[in-house]
C-alpha cells in the first residue's frame, strides 16, 4: 500500500521498507536501480517514487537502521513489523509509531478485522490513524464481517478513517513489478495519502 499511495502523489515521495531483505515485497518493484547507500539501503526508482529497502537481516526491530537523509518532499515508512514488536523496543520506529500519522493495513476477513481492532487498541490514537482494508466495499461485506466490526472499527468507519481497497488477483500472484499499478487501485488509496499528509503537516511532524 505504501507504493500505491506514493504513486498517486503530486510530490517527490520516498518509500522506505523496513523488513529484512529476505522478506521484502519490493525487490521487483523498481524500474531503475540506483545502487546501495553507505548505510546499507538499496535504492531504486519507480517513476517519480524513490524506493529504499534494506540489505541486511534483522532479528529485532531495533536492528533496523534509520533511513538516510533525503531531498524527497516526503517519506512513507513501510514498517513491515508487528506493532507489538515495534512498541516494546526503543527503536526509531517506536518513536515514529508513537508520534506520526499511521496507516494500518488489514484484510476483509474476520481474523483480519480482529487484528485491526487489536492494533487500534494498541495505538489508542484515533485522531492519528487511518485504516485500509483489502477486500470488497463496506456495503458488500457479508454478515460475518459486520459481526467482527468492533466499536473501534465502527468509529473509524463513521469518522471516514477506514477505506476499502479492492484486491487485485494478479498482484496477489506476482507481487509488485515495474508495470503500472491499476488506476482504480491508486485512486482508492489517494484519499488516505492526502488526508495523512495534510494531518502530518498540521501536526508539524518533522520529516525524516
C-alpha positions as CSV (number, residue, x, y, z in Angstrom):
1,X,0.0,0.0,0.0
2,X,2.9,2.4,0.6
3,X,4.0,2.3,-3.0
4,X,0.3,2.6,-4.2
5,X,-0.2,5.7,-2.1
6,X,3.1,7.2,-3.3
7,X,2.2,6.6,-6.9
8,X,-0.7,9.0,-6.9
9,X,1.2,11.8,-5.2
10,X,1.9,15.1,-6.9
11,X,5.2,15.3,-5.0
12,X,8.5,13.5,-4.9
13,X,7.9,10.7,-2.5
14,X,10.3,8.2,-0.9
15,X,9.1,4.8,0.3
16,X,11.3,3.1,2.9
17,X,10.7,-0.6,3.6
18,X,12.0,-1.8,6.9
19,X,11.7,-5.5,6.6
20,X,14.8,-7.8,6.4
21,X,16.0,-8.2,2.8
22,X,14.7,-11.8,2.5
23,X,11.2,-10.6,3.4
24,X,11.0,-7.6,1.0
25,X,7.9,-7.2,-1.1
26,X,9.6,-4.6,-3.3
27,X,12.6,-6.4,-4.8
28,X,11.0,-6.3,-8.3
29,X,9.1,-3.1,-7.9
30,X,11.6,-0.6,-9.3
31,X,12.3,0.2,-12.9
32,X,15.8,1.6,-12.3
33,X,18.2,0.5,-9.6
34,X,20.5,3.2,-8.1
35,X,22.8,1.1,-6.0
36,X,23.4,0.8,-2.3
37,X,24.0,3.7,0.1
38,X,26.9,3.8,2.5
39,X,24.5,2.9,5.3
40,X,23.1,-0.2,3.5
41,X,19.9,1.0,1.9
42,X,19.3,-0.3,-1.6
43,X,17.8,2.5,-3.7
44,X,15.7,2.4,-6.8
45,X,13.2,4.5,-8.8
46,X,9.7,3.6,-9.9
47,X,8.5,6.6,-11.9
48,X,8.7,9.6,-9.5
49,X,8.9,7.3,-6.4
50,X,12.2,6.6,-4.7
51,X,12.2,3.2,-3.1
52,X,14.7,2.2,-0.4
53,X,14.9,-1.2,1.1
54,X,17.3,-2.9,3.5
55,X,20.3,-5.1,2.5
56,X,20.5,-6.9,5.9
57,X,18.7,-9.5,8.0
58,X,17.3,-8.3,11.3
59,X,16.2,-10.3,14.3
60,X,14.8,-7.3,16.2
61,X,13.1,-4.1,15.3
62,X,15.9,-2.0,16.9
63,X,18.4,-3.6,14.5
64,X,16.8,-1.7,11.5
65,X,19.0,1.3,10.7
66,X,17.4,4.7,10.5
67,X,16.8,5.9,6.9
68,X,19.3,8.2,5.2
69,X,18.5,11.9,4.8
70,X,16.7,12.7,1.6
71,X,15.7,15.6,-0.6
72,X,12.3,13.9,-1.4
73,X,9.3,16.0,-0.4
74,X,8.1,13.4,2.0
75,X,8.8,9.9,3.2
76,X,6.4,7.0,3.7
77,X,7.7,4.3,6.1
78,X,6.6,0.8,5.5
79,X,7.3,-0.5,9.0
80,X,6.9,-4.2,8.0
81,X,7.0,-5.3,11.7
82,X,4.2,-6.3,14.1
83,X,3.0,-3.3,16.2
84,X,3.8,-5.2,19.4
85,X,7.4,-5.7,18.3
86,X,7.7,-2.0,17.5
87,X,6.1,-0.8,20.7
88,X,8.2,-3.0,23.0
89,X,11.7,-1.6,22.0
90,X,13.4,1.7,21.8
91,X,13.9,1.9,18.0
92,X,13.4,5.0,15.8
93,X,10.4,3.1,14.5
94,X,9.0,3.1,18.1
95,X,9.2,6.8,18.2
96,X,7.7,7.2,14.8
97,X,4.7,4.9,15.6
98,X,4.0,6.9,18.8
99,X,4.1,10.3,17.1
100,X,3.4,10.2,13.4
101,X,0.1,9.6,11.5
102,X,-0.3,5.8,10.9
103,X,-1.9,3.8,8.2
104,X,-2.8,0.3,9.4
105,X,-3.4,-2.2,6.6
106,X,-5.5,-5.4,7.1
107,X,-7.7,-7.7,5.1
108,X,-11.5,-8.1,4.9
109,X,-11.7,-11.3,6.9
110,X,-12.9,-11.9,10.5
111,X,-9.3,-12.6,11.7
112,X,-8.1,-9.6,9.7
113,X,-10.7,-7.3,11.5
114,X,-9.7,-8.8,14.9
115,X,-6.1,-8.0,14.1
116,X,-7.1,-4.5,13.1
117,X,-9.1,-4.0,16.3
118,X,-6.1,-5.1,18.3
119,X,-3.8,-2.6,16.5
120,X,-6.3,0.2,17.1
121,X,-6.4,-0.7,20.8
122,X,-2.7,-0.9,21.0
123,X,-2.1,2.5,19.4
124,X,-5.0,4.3,21.0
125,X,-4.5,7.5,18.9
126,X,-7.7,7.5,16.8
127,X,-7.1,11.0,15.6
128,X,-3.7,9.9,14.1
129,X,-4.8,6.6,12.5
130,X,-6.2,5.7,9.1
131,X,-7.2,2.1,8.1
132,X,-7.0,0.3,4.8
133,X,-8.9,-2.9,4.5
134,X,-8.2,-5.1,1.4
135,X,-11.4,-6.5,0.1
136,X,-14.9,-5.6,-1.0
137,X,-16.6,-2.3,-0.4
138,X,-18.2,-1.9,3.0
139,X,-21.7,-2.2,1.6
140,X,-20.8,-5.6,0.2
141,X,-19.4,-7.0,3.5
142,X,-21.1,-10.3,4.4
143,X,-22.6,-10.8,7.8
144,X,-19.5,-12.4,9.5
145,X,-17.6,-9.2,8.7
146,X,-20.3,-7.0,10.2
147,X,-20.3,-9.2,13.3
148,X,-16.5,-8.8,13.5
149,X,-16.7,-5.0,13.3
150,X,-15.9,-3.8,16.8
151,X,-16.8,-0.4,18.3
152,X,-13.2,0.9,17.5
153,X,-13.6,-0.2,13.8
154,X,-17.1,1.3,13.6
155,X,-15.7,4.5,14.9
156,X,-13.1,4.6,12.2
157,X,-15.8,3.9,9.6
158,X,-18.0,6.7,11.0
159,X,-15.2,9.2,11.0
160,X,-14.1,8.4,7.5
161,X,-10.9,6.8,8.7
162,X,-11.4,3.4,7.1
163,X,-11.0,2.8,3.4
164,X,-11.6,-0.4,1.5
165,X,-9.2,-1.2,-1.4
166,X,-10.0,-3.9,-3.9
167,X,-7.8,-7.0,-4.1
168,X,-6.1,-7.3,-7.5
169,X,-5.7,-11.0,-8.1
170,X,-2.7,-10.6,-10.5
171,X,-0.7,-8.7,-7.9
172,X,-1.5,-11.3,-5.3
173,X,0.4,-13.8,-7.6
174,X,3.2,-11.7,-8.9
175,X,3.7,-9.0,-6.3
176,X,4.8,-5.5,-7.3
177,X,6.6,-5.4,-10.7
178,X,7.7,-2.3,-12.7
179,X,4.4,-2.5,-14.5
180,X,2.0,0.4,-13.8
181,X,-0.5,-0.2,-11.0
182,X,-4.2,-0.4,-11.9
183,X,-5.6,3.1,-11.9
184,X,-8.6,2.1,-9.7
185,X,-6.1,0.9,-7.0
186,X,-4.2,4.2,-7.0
187,X,-7.5,6.1,-6.9
188,X,-8.8,4.1,-3.9
189,X,-5.6,4.9,-1.9
190,X,-5.4,8.6,-2.9
191,X,-7.7,10.0,-0.2
192,X,-5.8,8.2,2.5
193,X,-2.5,9.7,1.3
194,X,-3.9,13.2,1.0
195,X,-5.5,13.1,4.5
196,X,-2.5,11.7,6.3
197,X,-0.1,14.2,4.6
198,X,-2.4,17.1,5.5
199,X,-2.7,15.8,9.1
200,X,1.1,15.4,9.4
201,X,1.6,19.0,8.2
202,X,-1.0,20.2,10.6
203,X,0.7,18.4,13.5
204,X,4.1,19.8,12.4
205,X,5.8,16.4,12.4
206,X,9.4,16.6,11.3
207,X,10.2,14.8,8.0
208,X,12.9,12.2,8.0
